[in-house]
Amino acid sequence: MGIEGTSVSAVVARSGVARATVYRRWPTREALIEAALVEVKGRPPFSLSGDLEADLARAVEQARLVFAEPRLQAFLPLLIRDLLRDRPESGVSATYEQVVPDRRPVAEEYERLAAAAGLRTDIDSVVVTNFIVGATLDHLLTTGRSASPATAEQIVDVLLNGLRKRDAPGEG
């Protein structure tokens, strides 16, 4: 069935509850899917602190914890299949935004604060957030385990060292 094939009718048929009961709790199909994604993800978005380096580290930790959720791991093959099919012209799929709700705020914070934090401004902020999600997901896919706190620290170290401004050749 997948996410794209999920309908309120299918949920009603499978659950055995009345349609009105489903609509009382989730007024739309999108609300139902969002609730399911939040449930399998197991973590609410985190609040940004305004300390860019700390927030990037927090984003890595959040991604580590999300990928550690057994319910998300079980749902991941279905999610990936549906994400590969869902190619909106406007950009990132709404499903992906539900699974990784911190991506956009962290990217926007990077754009605002990178220069003042001494981080590179020539790097697309979306690449920064893609690195965070990609590194933590790759660890899960290659090892079968979510990243440990020590591995998350290494991801943060590589990320921040790659983003720090460097003197131009021949300078200081």
N, C-alpha and C positions, 0 to 999 in steps of 0.2 A: 504494500500500500504506500508507504512512505509519507513524508510530510505533505507533499503536493497532492497526494490522493486522500488525505485525511478530510473527512467531512463530519459535520455534526450528526448526520444520519447514521454514519458508520459507528460513531461513538455511542449513540443511543442504542443501536442494534447490539453492539458488543457488550455494553455495560448493563443493559436491561433496565435502565432508569427511564423515566418519562422525558420526552423532549423538553418540556417546560422546565424540568429540574436542571437540565444541562444549560439551557438558555438563561436561567435565573443566576447561575454562577458565572457563566461565560457568555456574554451577550452576542459575541460574534465568533466565527471560526478562527479568526486571527487571535482573539483573546484566549481561546482554548489552546491553540498551538503555542502561544507565548507562555502560558502557564505551564504547559508540559515541558518546554525548553528550560524555563526557570527551575522547574523541579529536578530535571536530570542534571542541570548545571550545578545546582546546589549552593550557589553563592550569589549574593546581591552585588551590584556594582559597588566599587569603593569610592570614597570621597577623595578628591584631589587636595593636597595640602599646600600647593604653591611652591614646594621644594621639588624642582624637576627631577633631580637625581634620586631623591627618596621616592617620588611617585613612579619613576621608571622601575626602581627596585620592587616597589609594591605591585606594579603591573606584572612583573615576572613571577612574583610569589602568588598572585591571584591566578595567573595562568597555570602555574604548577598545581595549585589546589583544585582548580576546575578539572584538569586532566587526571587528577587522582581520584575523582568521583567514580565509583564503580558503575553507577547508573549512566553517566555520560559515556564511559568507555563502552558499555553495552550498546548504547544508542549511536555511537560514533560512525559505524559503517553506513547506517541509514542516513545519518546527517550529511556525511561527506557525499554520498551519492546524490542526495537532493540538492546540496549546494552546488555541485558540478552541473546540474541541470538548470538551476535557477540563475540565469544571467540577465539581470535587469539592465536596461540601457542607461538608467540613472546612476549606476555604480554598484555598490555592495548590496547583496541580497538582504532583505529584511530578516530572514532567518539567521543569517550570520550576525547581524547586528544584535539579535536576541541572545545569541550564544556568547558573543564577545562585546558586551555593552560598554566596556571601558575603552575600547579601541579608539573611538572618535574623540572623546574628551582628552585622552592622553595625547593623541596626535595634535589636537588643538593647543593643548598646554605646551607641547614641544615647540610648536611654531611661535608661541608668544614668549617663551622663556629661554629658549636655547642660547641666544646671543648673550644674555645677562648671566647665564650659568656657565659660560665658557665652552659651550658645545657647538658643534658645527651647524651652520645654517644652510649649507649647500646640500644637505641630506633631506630628502622628502620625508616629512613626518610620518607618512603612511608606511614607509620602508622601516622606520623605527618600530612601529607597532607590529608590522608583519614579522620582523625579526623576533620579537618577544613571543608571539604566538607560534611562529614556525619552529623556533629552537625548542620550546617546551613540548610541542606536539611531536616533533621529530624524535625527541628522547623517548617518548611513550611508544612511538611506532617502531623504533629500532631496538628497544630493550624490553618492551612489554610492561614496563613500570613507569609510573610518573617520576618526574625529576625529584631528586632528594633536595633538601635545603642546601646542601653543599653544592650540588650541581646548579641550582638556581643562583647561588652566589657567583659561580663561575660565569653563568650566562650574563648576569649583571655586569661583572668585571669586563668581559669581552665587549659588551654593548657600550659601556661608558668609555672604555679606553678607545674604542673605535670612533666615538662621537666627540671626544675632546679635541679642541682646536690645537693645532700644532704650529710651531713657528715655520714660516716659509723657508725653503732651502737657503742657506747662507745667513740666516738670522740667528741671533742669540743662542 
